[in-house]
Amino acid sequence: MSTLLLITAAPTSIHAWHALGLAQALQAEDQEFRVFFYQDGVQVANNLQWVPDDQRNLSVEWQKLSIRLPVCVSAALARGNRSRECQTSPNSSR
């Protein structure tokens, strides 16, 4: 069975961090899963979002999983994110 995590919470939300924790747990158990960032969750890909040095960066934490991190382009554009402002990694699909 495969699990899909639909991330709709903004990076500042505790729900977004719980989703990351679930993804980390699934990966640790070698469970098959995918993620998709939608609605306010697309802010995870925003390169212009500043995070203080003494706080964990949700975007960096997701990238550490080394999985595809697709983002809804329409939701990103609706929130003012343009492609050049979105993080791109070898494992991302936008």
Residue pairs with C-beta under 8 A, 6 or more apart in sequence:
1 32
2 32
2 33
2 34
3 26
3 31
3 32
3 33
3 34
4 33
4 34
4 35
4 36
5 19
5 22
5 23
5 33
5 34
5 35
5 36
6 35
6 36
6 38
6 41
7 16
7 19
7 35
7 36
7 37
7 38
7 41
7 44
8 38
8 39
8 40
8 41
9 15
9 16
9 19
9 40
9 41
10 16
10 40
10 41
10 43
11 43
11 44
11 49
11 58
11 59
13 40
16 41
16 44
16 58
17 58
19 35
20 58
20 61
20 62
23 33
23 35
23 62
23 65
23 67
24 65
26 33
27 33
27 65
27 67
34 67
34 68
35 62
35 67
35 68
35 69
35 70
36 70
36 71
36 72
37 44
37 45
37 69
37 70
37 71
37 72
37 75
38 72
38 75
39 72
39 75
40 79
41 75
42 71
42 72
42 75
42 76
42 79
42 81
43 49
43 79
43 81
44 58
44 59
44 62
44 69
44 71
45 59
45 69
45 71
45 76
45 81
45 86
45 87
45 92
45 94
46 59
46 76
46 81
46 85
46 86
46 87
47 85
47 86
47 87
48 85
49 59
51 57
51 58
59 87
62 69
63 69
63 87
63 89
63 91
66 91
67 91
68 91
68 92
68 93
69 89
69 91
69 92
69 93
70 92
70 93
70 94
71 86
71 92
71 94
73 83
73 94
76 86
76 94
83 94
86 94
88 94
